[in-house]
């Protein structure tokens, strides 16, 4: 679940791709990172989506698949029914969850829903009050059955996701360290990675040099979705503003970093808030990787490449790139709906997504 554990500044930046496969792998001599371009991608496989008509879905933000169920969560703030549960086999609507409020079992907004390994149970994260809430998907009670506040820690965190044994893996800001592995009580298990590696040797915009950029600014440029595979061995971190994906091997505290399909550093100007450097991306910045789904032997990355205003534009619709955990590109899928979030039923080879068209809903793509 995406977290902002004691966050000094709660970032909501709309903030890789691994390449190998049938094409020749391109490795930079300077940093050993893998780079690919549009020309290196496999021919796209055209997917035809079947959109559902579930009137309870109003303005979906994301989706996850678990135990034969689809969980679609909304962008709601002042309303109940924060997420919906749909039976995938029958397509029938089962129940909604989430009572708006600050009281026990209540929730204000959901930024992420994740699986912590319990059947028919999910955890939702509320970034406004930094609270994790557990729900039983088959119960009619809309309130959370269990909850806890984000653990106190000396680090400042943006995104976090469940790891093994009720621990968390998190992105850090306000320092050069990239990742923190911690317990739910706030004990540090490990820290690793360096944000400086993301700008080393890069051509920066507006004549900026590496020494001009604070850790706070660099870390926010490279924020994005962070999710783990079903075994919680591999984690995928995909940039929402910068074209990168990082595959993290948590057991070895190592990672593989790949850039593409664009190699240009995101355009930005330095601004300041509360004496902290902030990145001003301007109105024409484009969203890059909107979501990821780490599967059992491969992962799927939803690529956008458009401005926020163009998300639902019927031209140049989203694509999904599939990679294995060695960095080999397996497939490129072209979608026929504009979508915002994805999840995958690997057993039945179906990609589920939530759309951002005029009548947003859930859609299924068979691949």
N, C-alpha and C positions, 0 to 999 in steps of 0.2 A: 504494500500500500504506500501511496506516496505521502511523504510526511514532511512536516516542517518542525521537527523536534526543537527544543528551545531555539527558536529562530530569532536572530537579531533583526533580520529584515526578511519578511516572508515574500519570496520571489514568486511571481506567477508569469515568468517570461515564457512567451510562446517559443520555447526553445525545443563505417562504418560499413558502411557497407563493406562486406568482406568480399574480396574478389579472388577468384581463381578459375575453377571450372574449365570449360572448353577453351577459354581464351588464355592468352599468355599473362601470367601474373606480373604486375609491375611493382617493383619495390624500389623505394628511394634509397640511394646510397648514403644519404645524410642522416636519416632517422629510422631506417628500417620499417617505416610504415608502408602499407599497401595503398596504392592509388588506382582508381579506375575512372573512366569517363563513360558517357552515354554509348560510345562506339563499342565499348567492351561488354556491354550487357547482352544477354541472350535475346533472341527474337521474342517479342511479347506474346504470351498466351492470352487470348481474348476470353474473358470471363463474363458470362451473362447473369446478372443478378435477379433474384426473385424477391421482390419487396413485400413485406408483411403489411397487414392493415390492422394494427393494434391501436385503437383510439386512445388508450391510456398513456401511450408514449407521446409526450408533448415536445420536448426540446432535448433530445438525448445527448449526453456528453461522452459516454463510453459503454463498453460491453465486456462481459466475461462469460465463458462457457464452463460449466461445472456439473458433473453428475447428471448429464442429460438435460440440464436446464440452462436457459439464457438469462443473465442478469443484466438489465439495461438501467444505467443510472442517469439521472437528469441533472440539468443545470439549475434546478430550483433553489430558491433562497427562502422565501417567506411562506412556503407551502409544505404540506405533508406529502406522502407518497414519493419519497426521494429516489426509490428504484423499484423496478418491476421484475417479476419472476415469470418466465414463459417456459412451458414444456416444449422441448424441441421436437419430440416425436409426433405429437398431435398438433403442435402450433397453437395450443390453447393458452390463454392468459390465466395464471394461477393466483397471484397475490401481489400486493404492493407492500413496501416496507418504508419506515422512516416517518417519525413524528417530529415536526419542526419545533425546536426549542432548545433551551439550555439545561433542562432538568434531567433527572436520571433516565437513561435509555433514549433520550432525545438527541437530535442531530440538526445542525444548521445547514451544512452543505457537504457534498461528497466530491472529493477530487480523485479517489481511487478506490476500487474494490478488489480484494485479493483473497486467494485461497491459502490457508495455513495448514491444510492437510486433514481437516475434519469433514466427514461426509455431511453434505447438505448444509454446511456452515460456511459463512464468509465474514471477512472483516472489512468494514468501511472506515475510511479516514476522513476526518473533518479538519481541514487546515485552519479554519477560523478560530477554533478553540483547542486545536492540537490534541484531538481525542480519537482513539481507536474504538470502534463499536462492533460487536459480534452479533450476527443475526442467524437464526434458523430459517432456512429458505422454505420449509414445509409447514411452519407454524403460521397461524393467522394473526398473531400478535404483531403489530407494527413496530413496537419498541424493541430496542436492542436487548439481548438477554445478558450481555456482559460488556464491560467497557473499562478502559484505563487511559489515563493521560500520557502524553509523550514523556518518556523518561528525561530527567534532567541530566545534562552533560555540558562539558566545557566547550564543546564544538557547536557550530551553527550549521544546521542541516536544512536542505531544501526537500529533496526527494528521498524516500526510503522505501524498501520493499522487504517482504518477509524472506528470511533465510532459514536454515535448518534449526531445529530445536528451539523454536520460539525466539529466535534472534533476528536482528535487522541488519541490512546492508544499506548504507545511506551515502548520498552525495553531500560534500561539505562546501561551505563558502566561507569567506572572511579569513582565508588562510590558503597556503599553497598545497596542503594535503587534499587529495581528491576524494578518498573513500574511507568510511568508518564502518567497522563491523562491531556491533554492540548488542548487549542483552536488553530485554524490555525493561529492566530495572535501571539501565543507564551505564552499566559497566562496559568499559572499552575492551574488546577482544583483539582488535587489530586496526591499524591505520596503514594505508598504502596509496601509491600514486602521487603524481606531482602535476598541478595545473600548468606549471612552466613548460612542461613538455609539449603542451598544445600550441604554444606560440613560438617555440624555438625554431629559428631559421625561416619563419613565415614572413611573407610580405604583408605588412599591416596597412590598413587604409589611412588616408589623411596624413601620411608622413610620420605616423607614430612609430616609436621604437619599443622594443621589449621592456626596457627599463622605465618607460612612461606608464606602464599599466600595472595597477595594483592587483593583488590576488583576488580581491572582491570582484573586480570587473572581469577578469579573465574567467573566473569560475562561472559567472552568470552568462557569459557568452556561450559557454559549452554545457549549459544545463539541458536536460531533456528527460524523456521517459526512462525509467530504470525498472526492469522486471527480471525475475528468475525463472529458469526452466522447472519442470515438475520435480526434479531431484534436488534442486537448489545447489547444484554444482556450478552451473554456468549462469551468468547474468548478462543481460544486454542493455547497454546505455546508448540511446540514440538521440542525436542533437535535434532540437526543434528550430534552432536558428542557424546552426553551422552544419555543414554536410559531413557528418562523421558517425560512425558506429563503433562502439568499443565492446568487445567480448571479454568478460571478466571471469577468470577461473578463481573462485573464492577460496578453494582448498589450498591452492598454491600462491594466492595473492599476486597473480600475474594477469596480464591482459594483452589482447591483440587489437591494434588500432588501425582502422582503414578509413580513407577519405574518398568521397565521391557521391554523386557523379560530378559535382562542381568542386574545383580545387581552390576557388577564390575565398579569401577570408571574408566573413560577413562585414558589410559596410556599417560603420558606426561612428558616433562622435562621443567623446567623454563628457558626461554631465556629472553633477554632484547632488547628493541628497544626504543630509545629516553628516556632511563631511566625508561621505563614502563615494568613491567613484562608481558611476553607473553608466551603462552602455545605452545610448540613444540610437536606436536602429532606424528611426524615421518611418514615414508612412509607407514607403515602398519595399520594406523588408518582406521577405518571403518565408513562409513556414516550410520547413524541410521534412524531417521525419515526425509524423504526427503520432505514431503509436508503434509498438512492437508486440509480437507474441512469441516468446521463447518456447518451442515445442520440445519433444523428447529427443529428436536427433537433428533438428533444423530449427531455424527461427525465421519469422516473417516480419518485414519492416515496411510500414505504410509510408510511402513517399508522396509529398504534395508538390512542393516547388512553386507555389503560388502565394500571392498576398492574401491576407485575411479576408479582404473584400471579395476576392475571387474564389473563395473556397467552394462555393456552389456553382461556379461557372461550368457549363456543360462542355466547354472546350478544354482539352488537356486535362482529362480527369485523372484521379489518383491511380498510382501503380503500387504494387506490392512486390518486393524483392525477397526471395527466399534463399537462405544461406545455410550451410552446415557450420558446425562449431570449430572447424578447422579453417574457416574463412573462404571456402569454395562457394561460388555463386551457383545455385541450382536452377532457379527459374525466375522469370519476370512475368508478372501477371498484370494485364491491363483491365481495369474495372470499368463498368458502364454506369456507375452511380458515383456521385461525390460523397465520400464518407469521411468520418472523423475518427472513429476508433474501431479496432478489430479484435477478434478472438477466433481461435481455430479449433474445430473438431477434427483432430488428426485421424481418428479411427474411421470416420465417415467421409473424410476428405472434403470438408466443407468449411469455408471461411464465412464467419458472421461479422457484420459491421453495422454501425448506425449511420444514417445518411444525414446530410446537411442540405437537402433540397427543399422545395417549397412545402412538401408534406413529409417531414422527417419521420423515419421509422426504422425498423430493423430490416436488414436485407441479407440474403444467403447467396453465396457464390460456391458452386461445386467446382473443384479443381482437380 
